[in-house]
Amino acid sequence: MTVFEFDPAKAAANVAKHGVSFALAQAVWDDPLHVIVPDRVADGERRYHAIGMVGHVVLLVVVHMYPDGEDADRVRIIGARRATRHERRRYEEDAT
């Protein structure tokens, strides 16, 4: 079972900036076709993008990291927003 964590202040700022709550962002992991894409290393930690559908309507990108390593079930959400056209295409290509 995946356990999610995040900074409450960062979560509030994300809603103000992108209109996406971190609670909604967690639903990306419920999409059986969601895609995990490695991103950059920041502050010595590897970041990832999770791209997936929420409710078969909204395609989101969730920036996250695995504090306990990639094979662990704990995910720290850093940011969430609607997917760009390029990210949407990546999801569609990987889903087929």
C-alpha positions in Angstrom: 0.0 0.0 0.0 1.4 3.4 -1.0 1.7 6.0 1.7 1.7 9.6 0.6 3.3 12.5 2.4 3.7 16.2 1.6 4.4 19.6 3.2 1.0 21.2 4.0 2.2 24.7 3.1 3.5 23.4 -0.3 0.2 21.7 -0.8 -1.8 25.0 -0.2 0.6 26.9 -2.5 0.1 24.2 -5.2 -3.7 24.6 -5.1 -3.3 28.4 -5.4 -0.9 28.2 -8.3 -2.2 25.1 -10.3 -5.7 24.5 -8.9 -4.7 20.9 -8.1 -4.8 19.5 -4.5 -2.3 16.9 -3.4 -5.3 14.7 -2.3 -6.4 14.7 -5.9 -2.9 14.1 -7.1 -2.7 10.8 -5.1 -5.4 9.4 -7.4 -2.9 9.2 -10.2 -1.6 6.0 -8.6 -5.1 4.5 -9.0 -4.8 4.7 -12.8 -3.5 1.3 -13.8 -1.9 2.9 -16.9 0.0 5.7 -15.0 3.5 6.3 -16.2 6.5 7.1 -13.9 9.2 9.1 -15.7 12.6 9.8 -14.0 13.3 13.6 -13.7 16.2 15.5 -12.4 18.2 15.2 -9.2 17.5 18.1 -6.8 19.1 18.5 -3.4 20.7 15.1 -3.8 17.4 13.4 -4.4 16.1 11.8 -7.6 12.7 13.2 -8.6 10.1 11.6 -10.8 7.0 12.6 -12.7 3.9 10.4 -12.4 1.6 11.0 -15.4 -1.9 9.6 -15.1 -5.7 10.0 -15.4 -7.9 11.0 -12.5 -11.5 10.0 -13.0 -11.0 9.4 -16.8 -11.2 13.1 -17.3 -8.1 15.0 -16.0 -4.6 14.0 -16.9 -2.2 15.1 -14.2 1.6 15.2 -13.7 2.7 14.7 -10.1 6.3 15.6 -9.2 7.4 13.3 -6.4 10.3 11.4 -4.9 10.8 8.1 -2.9 12.3 9.1 0.4 13.1 5.4 1.2 14.3 4.4 -2.3 12.5 3.5 -5.5 11.3 0.1 -4.2 9.6 1.6 -1.1 5.9 2.3 -0.8 6.3 5.9 0.6 5.9 8.7 -1.9 6.6 12.4 -1.1 4.5 14.7 -3.4 6.3 17.9 -4.3 4.0 19.3 -6.9 1.0 18.6 -9.2 -0.5 20.2 -12.2 -2.4 19.4 -15.4 -0.2 17.6 -18.0 1.2 19.5 -21.0 0.6 18.4 -24.6 4.0 16.7 -24.6 3.3 14.9 -21.3 -0.2 13.9 -22.6 1.4 12.4 -25.7 3.9 10.5 -23.6 1.1 9.0 -21.5 -0.9 8.0 -24.5 2.1 6.4 -26.2 3.0 4.4 -23.1 -0.7 3.4 -22.5 -1.1 1.7 -25.9 
